[in-house]
Amino acid sequence: MTAPQDEKLLETMIERQRQKLLALARRIVPRLTPEDLLQPHNHPSIAAHPDFNFEDGILAGYLAALAALRAQRQK
């Protein structure tokens, strides 16, 4: 797999994880927006939910992997 393919795969995984996270959060608080997920501590019911925190951690890992891939490519 080439570097652009790696990046595209990670971007796809990130988008799907964001969708999954939003769907989960909306089961807890139905009117949440994608922007609300950027500040989950403003919504205590999702911030304290273990499933939300797990899925949010997966998203954070994907974002970190993409950042590392891009940083390595710039060297």
CHARMM-style PDB file with segment names, atoms N, HN, CA, C and O in Angstrom:
ATOM      1  N   MET     1       0.850  -1.164   0.000  1.00  0.00      PROA
ATOM      2  CA  MET     1       0.000   0.000   0.000  1.00  0.00      PROA
ATOM      3  C   MET     1       0.907   1.243   0.000  1.00  0.00      PROA
ATOM      4  O   MET     1       1.864   1.316   0.772  1.00  0.00      PROA
ATOM      5  N   THR     2       0.607   2.196  -0.852  1.00  0.00      PROA
ATOM      6  HN  THR     2      -0.170   2.136  -1.479  1.00  0.00      PROA
ATOM      7  CA  THR     2       1.406   3.411  -0.935  1.00  0.00      PROA
ATOM      8  C   THR     2       0.988   4.404   0.150  1.00  0.00      PROA
ATOM      9  O   THR     2      -0.063   4.256   0.774  1.00  0.00      PROA
ATOM     10  N   ALA     3       1.819   5.405   0.358  1.00  0.00      PROA
ATOM     11  HN  ALA     3       2.673   5.526  -0.149  1.00  0.00      PROA
ATOM     12  CA  ALA     3       1.533   6.422   1.376  1.00  0.00      PROA
ATOM     13  C   ALA     3       0.187   7.110   1.133  1.00  0.00      PROA
ATOM     14  O   ALA     3      -0.589   7.252   2.078  1.00  0.00      PROA
ATOM     15  N   PRO     4      -0.125   7.547  -0.103  1.00  0.00      PROA
ATOM     16  CA  PRO     4      -1.443   8.157  -0.316  1.00  0.00      PROA
ATOM     17  C   PRO     4      -2.597   7.184  -0.033  1.00  0.00      PROA
ATOM     18  O   PRO     4      -3.652   7.598   0.449  1.00  0.00      PROA
ATOM     19  N   GLN     5      -2.401   5.916  -0.325  1.00  0.00      PROA
ATOM     20  HN  GLN     5      -1.544   5.580  -0.716  1.00  0.00      PROA
ATOM     21  CA  GLN     5      -3.436   4.921  -0.041  1.00  0.00      PROA
ATOM     22  C   GLN     5      -3.609   4.733   1.465  1.00  0.00      PROA
ATOM     23  O   GLN     5      -4.725   4.581   1.961  1.00  0.00      PROA
ATOM     24  N   ASP     6      -2.482   4.745   2.183  1.00  0.00      PROA
ATOM     25  HN  ASP     6      -1.575   4.868   1.779  1.00  0.00      PROA
ATOM     26  CA  ASP     6      -2.540   4.637   3.645  1.00  0.00      PROA
ATOM     27  C   ASP     6      -3.335   5.792   4.227  1.00  0.00      PROA
ATOM     28  O   ASP     6      -4.195   5.602   5.086  1.00  0.00      PROA
ATOM     29  N   GLU     7      -3.034   6.999   3.744  1.00  0.00      PROA
ATOM     30  HN  GLU     7      -2.335   7.153   3.046  1.00  0.00      PROA
ATOM     31  CA  GLU     7      -3.711   8.183   4.242  1.00  0.00      PROA
ATOM     32  C   GLU     7      -5.205   8.137   3.909  1.00  0.00      PROA
ATOM     33  O   GLU     7      -6.037   8.475   4.751  1.00  0.00      PROA
ATOM     34  N   LYS     8      -5.542   7.730   2.714  1.00  0.00      PROA
ATOM     35  HN  LYS     8      -4.866   7.455   2.030  1.00  0.00      PROA
ATOM     36  CA  LYS     8      -6.944   7.640   2.307  1.00  0.00      PROA
ATOM     37  C   LYS     8      -7.692   6.620   3.171  1.00  0.00      PROA
ATOM     38  O   LYS     8      -8.829   6.861   3.577  1.00  0.00      PROA
ATOM     39  N   LEU     9      -7.052   5.483   3.447  1.00  0.00      PROA
ATOM     40  HN  LEU     9      -6.128   5.287   3.117  1.00  0.00      PROA
ATOM     41  CA  LEU     9      -7.669   4.472   4.299  1.00  0.00      PROA
ATOM     42  C   LEU     9      -7.935   5.035   5.696  1.00  0.00      PROA
ATOM     43  O   LEU     9      -9.027   4.864   6.238  1.00  0.00      PROA
ATOM     44  N   LEU    10      -6.947   5.699   6.272  1.00  0.00      PROA
ATOM     45  HN  LEU    10      -6.060   5.838   5.831  1.00  0.00      PROA
ATOM     46  CA  LEU    10      -7.140   6.290   7.597  1.00  0.00      PROA
ATOM     47  C   LEU    10      -8.235   7.357   7.581  1.00  0.00      PROA
ATOM     48  O   LEU    10      -9.036   7.428   8.513  1.00  0.00      PROA
ATOM     49  N   GLU    11      -8.281   8.177   6.548  1.00  0.00      PROA
ATOM     50  HN  GLU    11      -7.630   8.119   5.791  1.00  0.00      PROA
ATOM     51  CA  GLU    11      -9.327   9.199   6.458  1.00  0.00      PROA
ATOM     52  C   GLU    11     -10.711   8.561   6.394  1.00  0.00      PROA
ATOM     53  O   GLU    11     -11.660   9.070   6.991  1.00  0.00      PROA
ATOM     54  N   THR    12     -10.828   7.457   5.677  1.00  0.00      PROA
ATOM     55  HN  THR    12     -10.058   7.043   5.191  1.00  0.00      PROA
ATOM     56  CA  THR    12     -12.098   6.733   5.598  1.00  0.00      PROA
ATOM     57  C   THR    12     -12.466   6.155   6.960  1.00  0.00      PROA
ATOM     58  O   THR    12     -13.618   6.242   7.384  1.00  0.00      PROA
ATOM     59  N   MET    13     -11.497   5.569   7.638  1.00  0.00      PROA
ATOM     60  HN  MET    13     -10.561   5.497   7.294  1.00  0.00      PROA
ATOM     61  CA  MET    13     -11.737   5.009   8.967  1.00  0.00      PROA
ATOM     62  C   MET    13     -12.160   6.104   9.948  1.00  0.00      PROA
ATOM     63  O   MET    13     -13.050   5.892  10.771  1.00  0.00      PROA
ATOM     64  N   ILE    14     -11.529   7.263   9.860  1.00  0.00      PROA
ATOM     65  HN  ILE    14     -10.806   7.435   9.191  1.00  0.00      PROA
ATOM     66  CA  ILE    14     -11.867   8.385  10.737  1.00  0.00      PROA
ATOM     67  C   ILE    14     -13.295   8.849  10.484  1.00  0.00      PROA
ATOM     68  O   ILE    14     -14.049   9.077  11.431  1.00  0.00      PROA
ATOM     69  N   GLU    15     -13.667   8.988   9.239  1.00  0.00      PROA
ATOM     70  HN  GLU    15     -13.055   8.803   8.471  1.00  0.00      PROA
ATOM     71  CA  GLU    15     -15.027   9.445   8.921  1.00  0.00      PROA
ATOM     72  C   GLU    15     -16.069   8.442   9.421  1.00  0.00      PROA
ATOM     73  O   GLU    15     -17.093   8.836   9.978  1.00  0.00      PROA
ATOM     74  N   ARG    16     -15.813   7.172   9.226  1.00  0.00      PROA
ATOM     75  HN  ARG    16     -14.980   6.852   8.774  1.00  0.00      PROA
ATOM     76  CA  ARG    16     -16.762   6.146   9.698  1.00  0.00      PROA
ATOM     77  C   ARG    16     -16.846   6.136  11.222  1.00  0.00      PROA
ATOM     78  O   ARG    16     -17.925   5.959  11.788  1.00  0.00      PROA
ATOM     79  N   GLN    17     -15.710   6.326  11.880  1.00  0.00      PROA
ATOM     80  HN  GLN    17     -14.834   6.469  11.420  1.00  0.00      PROA
ATOM     81  CA  GLN    17     -15.714   6.347  13.339  1.00  0.00      PROA
ATOM     82  C   GLN    17     -16.454   7.583  13.855  1.00  0.00      PROA
ATOM     83  O   GLN    17     -17.167   7.504  14.855  1.00  0.00      PROA
ATOM     84  N   ARG    18     -16.288   8.709  13.187  1.00  0.00      PROA
ATOM     85  HN  ARG    18     -15.709   8.773  12.375  1.00  0.00      PROA
ATOM     86  CA  ARG    18     -17.040   9.911  13.583  1.00  0.00      PROA
ATOM     87  C   ARG    18     -18.545   9.680  13.447  1.00  0.00      PROA
ATOM     88  O   ARG    18     -19.320  10.095  14.309  1.00  0.00      PROA
ATOM     89  N   GLN    19     -18.953   9.024  12.373  1.00  0.00      PROA
ATOM     90  HN  GLN    19     -18.323   8.688  11.673  1.00  0.00      PROA
ATOM     91  CA  GLN    19     -20.371   8.714  12.183  1.00  0.00      PROA
ATOM     92  C   GLN    19     -20.874   7.768  13.272  1.00  0.00      PROA
ATOM     93  O   GLN    19     -21.966   7.951  13.809  1.00  0.00      PROA
ATOM     94  N   LYS    20     -20.075   6.766  13.589  1.00  0.00      PROA
ATOM     95  HN  LYS    20     -19.188   6.616  13.153  1.00  0.00      PROA
ATOM     96  CA  LYS    20     -20.447   5.807  14.631  1.00  0.00      PROA
ATOM     97  C   LYS    20     -20.564   6.505  15.985  1.00  0.00      PROA
ATOM     98  O   LYS    20     -21.499   6.248  16.744  1.00  0.00      PROA
ATOM     99  N   LEU    21     -19.619   7.380  16.278  1.00  0.00      PROA
ATOM    100  HN  LEU    21     -18.860   7.589  15.661  1.00  0.00      PROA
ATOM    101  CA  LEU    21     -19.612   8.103  17.542  1.00  0.00      PROA
ATOM    102  C   LEU    21     -20.824   9.028  17.645  1.00  0.00      PROA
ATOM    103  O   LEU    21     -21.446   9.113  18.704  1.00  0.00      PROA
ATOM    104  N   LEU    22     -21.160   9.711  16.576  1.00  0.00      PROA
ATOM    105  HN  LEU    22     -20.655   9.642  15.716  1.00  0.00      PROA
ATOM    106  CA  LEU    22     -22.325  10.590  16.580  1.00  0.00      PROA
ATOM    107  C   LEU    22     -23.607   9.785  16.772  1.00  0.00      PROA
ATOM    108  O   LEU    22     -24.482  10.194  17.535  1.00  0.00      PROA
ATOM    109  N   ALA    23     -23.727   8.659  16.100  1.00  0.00      PROA
ATOM    110  HN  ALA    23     -23.016   8.327  15.481  1.00  0.00      PROA
ATOM    111  CA  ALA    23     -24.923   7.817  16.257  1.00  0.00      PROA
ATOM    112  C   ALA    23     -25.055   7.333  17.704  1.00  0.00      PROA
ATOM    113  O   ALA    23     -26.152   7.336  18.264  1.00  0.00      PROA
ATOM    114  N   LEU    24     -23.958   6.926  18.296  1.00  0.00      PROA
ATOM    115  HN  LEU    24     -23.067   6.923  17.841  1.00  0.00      PROA
ATOM    116  CA  LEU    24     -23.979   6.485  19.688  1.00  0.00      PROA
ATOM    117  C   LEU    24     -24.372   7.639  20.602  1.00  0.00      PROA
ATOM    118  O   LEU    24     -25.222   7.476  21.478  1.00  0.00      PROA
ATOM    119  N   ALA    25     -23.765   8.791  20.407  1.00  0.00      PROA
ATOM    120  HN  ALA    25     -23.075   8.923  19.696  1.00  0.00      PROA
ATOM    121  CA  ALA    25     -24.069   9.955  21.245  1.00  0.00      PROA
ATOM    122  C   ALA    25     -25.534  10.367  21.102  1.00  0.00      PROA
ATOM    123  O   ALA    25     -26.164  10.769  22.080  1.00  0.00      PROA
ATOM    124  N   ARG    26     -26.068  10.270  19.908  1.00  0.00      PROA
ATOM    125  HN  ARG    26     -25.556   9.943  19.113  1.00  0.00      PROA
ATOM    126  CA  ARG    26     -27.473  10.652  19.691  1.00  0.00      PROA
ATOM    127  C   ARG    26     -28.448   9.660  20.319  1.00  0.00      PROA
ATOM    128  O   ARG    26     -29.603  10.010  20.564  1.00  0.00      PROA
ATOM    129  N   ARG    27     -28.017   8.448  20.580  1.00  0.00      PROA
ATOM    130  HN  ARG    27     -27.079   8.163  20.381  1.00  0.00      PROA
ATOM    131  CA  ARG    27     -28.877   7.523  21.327  1.00  0.00      PROA
ATOM    132  C   ARG    27     -28.974   7.959  22.784  1.00  0.00      PROA
ATOM    133  O   ARG    27     -29.958   7.668  23.464  1.00  0.00      PROA
ATOM    134  N   ILE    28     -27.944   8.662  23.257  1.00  0.00      PROA
ATOM    135  HN  ILE    28     -27.145   8.899  22.705  1.00  0.00      PROA
ATOM    136  CA  ILE    28     -27.914   9.132  24.641  1.00  0.00      PROA
ATOM    137  C   ILE    28     -28.576  10.512  24.744  1.00  0.00      PROA
ATOM    138  O   ILE    28     -29.409  10.749  25.617  1.00  0.00      PROA
ATOM    139  N   VAL    29     -28.188  11.415  23.834  1.00  0.00      PROA
ATOM    140  HN  VAL    29     -27.511  11.222  23.125  1.00  0.00      PROA
ATOM    141  CA  VAL    29     -28.744  12.777  23.775  1.00  0.00      PROA
ATOM    142  C   VAL    29     -29.155  13.021  22.322  1.00  0.00      PROA
ATOM    143  O   VAL    29     -28.306  13.364  21.499  1.00  0.00      PROA
ATOM    144  N   PRO    30     -30.429  12.853  21.991  1.00  0.00      PROA
ATOM    145  CA  PRO    30     -30.874  12.838  20.593  1.00  0.00      PROA
ATOM    146  C   PRO    30     -30.544  14.065  19.738  1.00  0.00      PROA
ATOM    147  O   PRO    30     -30.388  13.915  18.526  1.00  0.00      PROA
ATOM    148  N   ARG    31     -30.435  15.228  20.285  1.00  0.00      PROA
ATOM    149  HN  ARG    31     -30.562  15.350  21.270  1.00  0.00      PROA
ATOM    150  CA  ARG    31     -30.248  16.429  19.457  1.00  0.00      PROA
ATOM    151  C   ARG    31     -28.792  16.877  19.326  1.00  0.00      PROA
ATOM    152  O   ARG    31     -28.539  18.023  18.954  1.00  0.00      PROA
ATOM    153  N   LEU    32     -27.862  16.028  19.614  1.00  0.00      PROA
ATOM    154  HN  LEU    32     -28.068  15.097  19.916  1.00  0.00      PROA
ATOM    155  CA  LEU    32     -26.449  16.412  19.499  1.00  0.00      PROA
ATOM    156  C   LEU    32     -26.055  16.641  18.047  1.00  0.00      PROA
ATOM    157  O   LEU    32     -26.569  15.998  17.132  1.00  0.00      PROA
ATOM    158  N   THR    33     -25.137  17.566  17.865  1.00  0.00      PROA
ATOM    159  HN  THR    33     -24.719  18.088  18.608  1.00  0.00      PROA
ATOM    160  CA  THR    33     -24.584  17.841  16.541  1.00  0.00      PROA
ATOM    161  C   THR    33     -23.141  17.328  16.502  1.00  0.00      PROA
ATOM    162  O   THR    33     -22.561  17.047  17.551  1.00  0.00      PROA
ATOM    163  N   PRO    34     -22.565  17.205  15.324  1.00  0.00      PROA
ATOM    164  CA  PRO    34     -21.148  16.808  15.254  1.00  0.00      PROA
ATOM    165  C   PRO    34     -20.242  17.770  16.026  1.00  0.00      PROA
ATOM    166  O   PRO    34     -19.236  17.349  16.597  1.00  0.00      PROA
ATOM    167  N   GLU    35     -20.591  19.046  16.047  1.00  0.00      PROA
ATOM    168  HN  GLU    35     -21.409  19.388  15.583  1.00  0.00      PROA
ATOM    169  CA  GLU    35     -19.790  20.023  16.781  1.00  0.00      PROA
ATOM    170  C   GLU    35     -19.850  19.781  18.287  1.00  0.00      PROA
ATOM    171  O   GLU    35     -18.882  20.047  19.000  1.00  0.00      PROA
ATOM    172  N   ASP    36     -20.983  19.277  18.770  1.00  0.00      PROA
ATOM    173  HN  ASP    36     -21.770  19.061  18.191  1.00  0.00      PROA
ATOM    174  CA  ASP    36     -21.108  18.970  20.196  1.00  0.00      PROA
ATOM    175  C   ASP    36     -20.099  17.914  20.628  1.00  0.00      PROA
ATOM    176  O   ASP    36     -19.665  17.904  21.780  1.00  0.00      PROA
ATOM    177  N   LEU    37     -19.729  17.040  19.727  1.00  0.00      PROA
ATOM    178  HN  LEU    37     -20.081  17.048  18.792  1.00  0.00      PROA
ATOM    179  CA  LEU    37     -18.786  15.983  20.072  1.00  0.00      PROA
ATOM    180  C   LEU    37     -17.374  16.514  20.281  1.00  0.00      PROA
ATOM    181  O   LEU    37     -16.531  15.825  20.857  1.00  0.00      PROA
ATOM    182  N   LEU    38     -17.111  17.726  19.820  1.00  0.00      PROA
ATOM    183  HN  LEU    38     -17.795  18.285  19.352  1.00  0.00      PROA
ATOM    184  CA  LEU    38     -15.798  18.325  20.038  1.00  0.00      PROA
ATOM    185  C   LEU    38     -15.627  18.765  21.486  1.00  0.00      PROA
ATOM    186  O   LEU    38     -14.502  18.930  21.957  1.00  0.00      PROA
ATOM    187  N   GLN    39     -16.745  18.958  22.197  1.00  0.00      PROA
ATOM    188  HN  GLN    39     -17.659  18.824  21.814  1.00  0.00      PROA
ATOM    189  CA  GLN    39     -16.732  19.360  23.608  1.00  0.00      PROA
ATOM    190  C   GLN    39     -17.681  18.445  24.393  1.00  0.00      PROA
ATOM    191  O   GLN    39     -18.686  18.922  24.919  1.00  0.00      PROA
ATOM    192  N   PRO    40     -17.389  17.172  24.481  1.00  0.00      PROA
ATOM    193  CA  PRO    40     -18.335  16.254  25.133  1.00  0.00      PROA
ATOM    194  C   PRO    40     -18.552  16.558  26.615  1.00  0.00      PROA
ATOM    195  O   PRO    40     -19.584  16.185  27.174  1.00  0.00      PROA
ATOM    196  N   HSD    41     -17.594  17.231  27.258  1.00  0.00      PROA
ATOM    197  HN  HSD    41     -16.757  17.535  26.804  1.00  0.00      PROA
ATOM    198  CA  HSD    41     -17.775  17.559  28.674  1.00  0.00      PROA
ATOM    199  C   HSD    41     -18.924  18.544  28.894  1.00  0.00      PROA
ATOM    200  O   HSD    41     -19.387  18.705  30.023  1.00  0.00      PROA
ATOM    201  N   ASN    42     -19.390  19.206  27.826  1.00  0.00      PROA
ATOM    202  HN  ASN    42     -19.014  19.074  26.909  1.00  0.00      PROA
ATOM    203  CA  ASN    42     -20.556  20.079  27.935  1.00  0.00      PROA
ATOM    204  C   ASN    42     -21.855  19.281  28.047  1.00  0.00      PROA
ATOM    205  O   ASN    42     -22.916  19.840  28.327  1.00  0.00      PROA
ATOM    206  N   HSD    43     -21.762  17.993  27.828  1.00  0.00      PROA
ATOM    207  HN  HSD    43     -20.901  17.539  27.600  1.00  0.00      PROA
ATOM    208  CA  HSD    43     -22.919  17.094  27.904  1.00  0.00      PROA
ATOM    209  C   HSD    43     -22.553  15.947  28.848  1.00  0.00      PROA
ATOM    210  O   HSD    43     -22.083  14.900  28.403  1.00  0.00      PROA
ATOM    211  N   PRO    44     -22.765  16.143  30.135  1.00  0.00      PROA
ATOM    212  CA  PRO    44     -22.316  15.147  31.121  1.00  0.00      PROA
ATOM    213  C   PRO    44     -22.801  13.728  30.868  1.00  0.00      PROA
ATOM    214  O   PRO    44     -22.099  12.769  31.189  1.00  0.00      PROA
ATOM    215  N   SER    45     -23.994  13.581  30.295  1.00  0.00      PROA
ATOM    216  HN  SER    45     -24.564  14.360  30.033  1.00  0.00      PROA
ATOM    217  CA  SER    45     -24.508  12.227  30.075  1.00  0.00      PROA
ATOM    218  C   SER    45     -23.704  11.461  29.032  1.00  0.00      PROA
ATOM    219  O   SER    45     -23.598  10.237  29.117  1.00  0.00      PROA
ATOM    220  N   ILE    46     -23.135  12.157  28.050  1.00  0.00      PROA
ATOM    221  HN  ILE    46     -23.221  13.151  27.981  1.00  0.00      PROA
ATOM    222  CA  ILE    46     -22.282  11.418  27.106  1.00  0.00      PROA
ATOM    223  C   ILE    46     -20.844  11.353  27.606  1.00  0.00      PROA
ATOM    224  O   ILE    46     -20.157  10.356  27.382  1.00  0.00      PROA
ATOM    225  N   ALA    47     -20.386  12.395  28.274  1.00  0.00      PROA
ATOM    226  HN  ALA    47     -20.944  13.204  28.456  1.00  0.00      PROA
ATOM    227  CA  ALA    47     -19.007  12.401  28.779  1.00  0.00      PROA
ATOM    228  C   ALA    47     -18.772  11.275  29.785  1.00  0.00      PROA
ATOM    229  O   ALA    47     -17.659  10.760  29.894  1.00  0.00      PROA
ATOM    230  N   ALA    48     -19.808  10.898  30.513  1.00  0.00      PROA
ATOM    231  HN  ALA    48     -20.712  11.316  30.425  1.00  0.00      PROA
ATOM    232  CA  ALA    48     -19.682   9.850  31.523  1.00  0.00      PROA
ATOM    233  C   ALA    48     -20.013   8.460  30.995  1.00  0.00      PROA
ATOM    234  O   ALA    48     -19.885   7.478  31.726  1.00  0.00      PROA
ATOM    235  N   HSD    49     -20.430   8.363  29.756  1.00  0.00      PROA
ATOM    236  HN  HSD    49     -20.533   9.161  29.162  1.00  0.00      PROA
ATOM    237  CA  HSD    49     -20.862   7.074  29.202  1.00  0.00      PROA
ATOM    238  C   HSD    49     -19.649   6.255  28.767  1.00  0.00      PROA
ATOM    239  O   HSD    49     -18.864   6.723  27.943  1.00  0.00      PROA
ATOM    240  N   PRO    50     -19.477   5.046  29.300  1.00  0.00      PROA
ATOM    241  CA  PRO    50     -18.287   4.253  28.963  1.00  0.00      PROA
ATOM    242  C   PRO    50     -18.182   3.872  27.488  1.00  0.00      PROA
ATOM    243  O   PRO    50     -17.082   3.854  26.935  1.00  0.00      PROA
ATOM    244  N   ASP    51     -19.300   3.571  26.850  1.00  0.00      PROA
ATOM    245  HN  ASP    51     -20.193   3.586  27.299  1.00  0.00      PROA
ATOM    246  CA  ASP    51     -19.245   3.217  25.424  1.00  0.00      PROA
ATOM    247  C   ASP    51     -18.818   4.417  24.584  1.00  0.00      PROA
ATOM    248  O   ASP    51     -18.048   4.271  23.635  1.00  0.00      PROA
ATOM    249  N   PHE    52     -19.315   5.596  24.930  1.00  0.00      PROA
ATOM    250  HN  PHE    52     -19.940   5.714  25.702  1.00  0.00      PROA
ATOM    251  CA  PHE    52     -18.912   6.804  24.217  1.00  0.00      PROA
ATOM    252  C   PHE    52     -17.411   7.026  24.375  1.00  0.00      PROA
ATOM    253  O   PHE    52     -16.714   7.309  23.400  1.00  0.00      PROA
ATOM    254  N   ASN    53     -16.920   6.899  25.596  1.00  0.00      PROA
ATOM    255  HN  ASN    53     -17.486   6.669  26.388  1.00  0.00      PROA
ATOM    256  CA  ASN    53     -15.493   7.119  25.831  1.00  0.00      PROA
ATOM    257  C   ASN    53     -14.629   6.100  25.091  1.00  0.00      PROA
ATOM    258  O   ASN    53     -13.555   6.441  24.594  1.00  0.00      PROA
ATOM    259  N   PHE    54     -15.085   4.870  25.018  1.00  0.00      PROA
ATOM    260  HN  PHE    54     -15.957   4.593  25.421  1.00  0.00      PROA
ATOM    261  CA  PHE    54     -14.354   3.853  24.274  1.00  0.00      PROA
ATOM    262  C   PHE    54     -14.264   4.222  22.793  1.00  0.00      PROA
ATOM    263  O   PHE    54     -13.180   4.220  22.211  1.00  0.00      PROA
ATOM    264  N   GLU    55     -15.407   4.537  22.193  1.00  0.00      PROA
ATOM    265  HN  GLU    55     -16.288   4.539  22.666  1.00  0.00      PROA
ATOM    266  CA  GLU    55     -15.435   4.873  20.768  1.00  0.00      PROA
ATOM    267  C   GLU    55     -14.678   6.175  20.487  1.00  0.00      PROA
ATOM    268  O   GLU    55     -14.037   6.307  19.444  1.00  0.00      PROA
ATOM    269  N   ASP    56     -14.751   7.124  21.402  1.00  0.00      PROA
ATOM    270  HN  ASP    56     -15.271   7.017  22.249  1.00  0.00      PROA
ATOM    271  CA  ASP    56     -14.007   8.372  21.256  1.00  0.00      PROA
ATOM    272  C   ASP    56     -12.500   8.107  21.305  1.00  0.00      PROA
ATOM    273  O   ASP    56     -11.726   8.759  20.604  1.00  0.00      PROA
ATOM    274  N   GLY    57     -12.095   7.154  22.129  1.00  0.00      PROA
ATOM    275  HN  GLY    57     -12.723   6.624  22.698  1.00  0.00      PROA
ATOM    276  CA  GLY    57     -10.684   6.763  22.196  1.00  0.00      PROA
ATOM    277  C   GLY    57     -10.195   6.139  20.898  1.00  0.00      PROA
ATOM    278  O   GLY    57      -9.063   6.375  20.475  1.00  0.00      PROA
ATOM    279  N   ILE    58     -11.045   5.349  20.274  1.00  0.00      PROA
ATOM    280  HN  ILE    58     -11.965   5.158  20.617  1.00  0.00      PROA
ATOM    281  CA  ILE    58     -10.687   4.776  18.972  1.00  0.00      PROA
ATOM    282  C   ILE    58     -10.492   5.888  17.952  1.00  0.00      PROA
ATOM    283  O   ILE    58      -9.526   5.870  17.190  1.00  0.00      PROA
ATOM    284  N   LEU    59     -11.404   6.857  17.934  1.00  0.00      PROA
ATOM    285  HN  LEU    59     -12.189   6.872  18.554  1.00  0.00      PROA
ATOM    286  CA  LEU    59     -11.263   7.998  17.026  1.00  0.00      PROA
ATOM    287  C   LEU    59      -9.964   8.744  17.290  1.00  0.00      PROA
ATOM    288  O   LEU    59      -9.254   9.104  16.351  1.00  0.00      PROA
ATOM    289  N   ALA    60      -9.648   8.977  18.551  1.00  0.00      PROA
ATOM    290  HN  ALA    60     -10.225   8.684  19.314  1.00  0.00      PROA
ATOM    291  CA  ALA    60      -8.402   9.669  18.896  1.00  0.00      PROA
ATOM    292  C   ALA    60      -7.184   8.895  18.385  1.00  0.00      PROA
ATOM    293  O   ALA    60      -6.218   9.496  17.914  1.00  0.00      PROA
ATOM    294  N   GLY    61      -7.229   7.582  18.476  1.00  0.00      PROA
ATOM    295  HN  GLY    61      -8.014   7.094  18.858  1.00  0.00      PROA
ATOM    296  CA  GLY    61      -6.126   6.768  17.969  1.00  0.00      PROA
ATOM    297  C   GLY    61      -5.964   6.875  16.466  1.00  0.00      PROA
ATOM    298  O   GLY    61      -4.846   6.978  15.961  1.00  0.00      PROA
ATOM    299  N   TYR    62      -7.081   6.852  15.752  1.00  0.00      PROA
ATOM    300  HN  TYR    62      -7.989   6.769  16.162  1.00  0.00      PROA
ATOM    301  CA  TYR    62      -7.023   7.005  14.295  1.00  0.00      PROA
ATOM    302  C   TYR    62      -6.456   8.377  13.913  1.00  0.00      PROA
ATOM    303  O   TYR    62      -5.641   8.490  12.997  1.00  0.00      PROA
ATOM    304  N   LEU    63      -6.897   9.413  14.627  1.00  0.00      PROA
ATOM    305  HN  LEU    63      -7.559   9.321  15.371  1.00  0.00      PROA
ATOM    306  CA  LEU    63      -6.397  10.764  14.334  1.00  0.00      PROA
ATOM    307  C   LEU    63      -4.901  10.866  14.619  1.00  0.00      PROA
ATOM    308  O   LEU    63      -4.166  11.513  13.872  1.00  0.00      PROA
ATOM    309  N   ALA    64      -4.449  10.228  15.698  1.00  0.00      PROA
ATOM    310  HN  ALA    64      -5.045   9.702  16.305  1.00  0.00      PROA
ATOM    311  CA  ALA    64      -3.024  10.235  16.030  1.00  0.00      PROA
ATOM    312  C   ALA    64      -2.219   9.481  14.974  1.00  0.00      PROA
ATOM    313  O   ALA    64      -1.125   9.907  14.601  1.00  0.00      PROA
ATOM    314  N   ALA    65      -2.756   8.368  14.496  1.00  0.00      PROA
ATOM    315  HN  ALA    65      -3.644   8.022  14.799  1.00  0.00      PROA
ATOM    316  CA  ALA    65      -2.062   7.597  13.457  1.00  0.00      PROA
ATOM    317  C   ALA    65      -1.943   8.412  12.172  1.00  0.00      PROA
ATOM    318  O   ALA    65      -0.900   8.387  11.519  1.00  0.00      PROA
ATOM    319  N   LEU    66      -2.994   9.127  11.809  1.00  0.00      PROA
ATOM    320  HN  LEU    66      -3.841   9.147  12.340  1.00  0.00      PROA
ATOM    321  CA  LEU    66      -2.942   9.960  10.603  1.00  0.00      PROA
ATOM    322  C   LEU    66      -1.918  11.080  10.767  1.00  0.00      PROA
ATOM    323  O   LEU    66      -1.160  11.367   9.840  1.00  0.00      PROA
ATOM    324  N   ALA    67      -1.892  11.708  11.929  1.00  0.00      PROA
ATOM    325  HN  ALA    67      -2.508  11.474  12.681  1.00  0.00      PROA
ATOM    326  CA  ALA    67      -0.913  12.768  12.182  1.00  0.00      PROA
ATOM    327  C   ALA    67       0.512  12.225  12.114  1.00  0.00      PROA
ATOM    328  O   ALA    67       1.399  12.871  11.555  1.00  0.00      PROA
ATOM    329  N   ALA    68       0.730  11.046  12.679  1.00  0.00      PROA
ATOM    330  HN  ALA    68       0.010  10.522  13.133  1.00  0.00      PROA
ATOM    331  CA  ALA    68       2.067  10.442  12.645  1.00  0.00      PROA
ATOM    332  C   ALA    68       2.477  10.086  11.224  1.00  0.00      PROA
ATOM    333  O   ALA    68       3.629  10.289  10.841  1.00  0.00      PROA
ATOM    334  N   LEU    69       1.550   9.561  10.448  1.00  0.00      PROA
ATOM    335  HN  LEU    69       0.614   9.397  10.760  1.00  0.00      PROA
ATOM    336  CA  LEU    69       1.837   9.218   9.052  1.00  0.00      PROA
ATOM    337  C   LEU    69       2.229  10.463   8.265  1.00  0.00      PROA
ATOM    338  O   LEU    69       3.205  10.448   7.515  1.00  0.00      PROA
ATOM    339  N   ARG    70       1.473  11.530   8.438  1.00  0.00      PROA
ATOM    340  HN  ARG    70       0.680  11.542   9.047  1.00  0.00      PROA
ATOM    341  CA  ARG    70       1.771  12.772   7.728  1.00  0.00      PROA
ATOM    342  C   ARG    70       3.102  13.379   8.193  1.00  0.00      PROA
ATOM    343  O   ARG    70       3.867  13.890   7.375  1.00  0.00      PROA
ATOM    344  N   ALA    71       3.377  13.326   9.482  1.00  0.00      PROA
ATOM    345  HN  ALA    71       2.755  12.911  10.147  1.00  0.00      PROA
ATOM    346  CA  ALA    71       4.640  13.865   9.993  1.00  0.00      PROA
ATOM    347  C   ALA    71       5.821  13.061   9.463  1.00  0.00      PROA
ATOM    348  O   ALA    71       6.854  13.634   9.115  1.00  0.00      PROA
ATOM    349  N   GLN    72       5.680  11.763   9.399  1.00  0.00      PROA
ATOM    350  HN  GLN    72       4.841  11.298   9.681  1.00  0.00      PROA
ATOM    351  CA  GLN    72       6.762  10.913   8.897  1.00  0.00      PROA
ATOM    352  C   GLN    72       7.023  11.190   7.417  1.00  0.00      PROA
ATOM    353  O   GLN    72       8.169  11.174   6.967  1.00  0.00      PROA
ATOM    354  N   ARG    73       5.976  11.437   6.683  1.00  0.00      PROA
ATOM    355  HN  ARG    73       5.045  11.449   7.048  1.00  0.00      PROA
ATOM    356  CA  ARG    73       6.118  11.705   5.251  1.00  0.00      PROA
ATOM    357  C   ARG    73       6.825  13.027   4.997  1.00  0.00      PROA
ATOM    358  O   ARG    73       7.495  13.179   3.976  1.00  0.00      PROA
ATOM    359  N   GLN    74       6.689  13.982   5.902  1.00  0.00      PROA
ATOM    360  HN  GLN    74       6.144  13.859   6.732  1.00  0.00      PROA
ATOM    361  CA  GLN    74       7.314  15.287   5.708  1.00  0.00      PROA
ATOM    362  C   GLN    74       8.819  15.269   5.985  1.00  0.00      PROA
ATOM    363  O   GLN    74       9.524  16.211   5.623  1.00  0.00      PROA
ATOM    364  N   LYS    75       9.308  14.221   6.614  1.00  0.00      PROA
ATOM    365  HN  LYS    75       8.736  13.456   6.908  1.00  0.00      PROA
ATOM    366  CA  LYS    75      10.740  14.141   6.922  1.00  0.00      PROA
ATOM    367  C   LYS    75      11.569  13.865   5.698  1.00  0.00      PROA
ATOM    368  OT1 LYS    75      12.793  13.769   5.790  1.00  0.00      PROA
TER     369      LYS     75
END
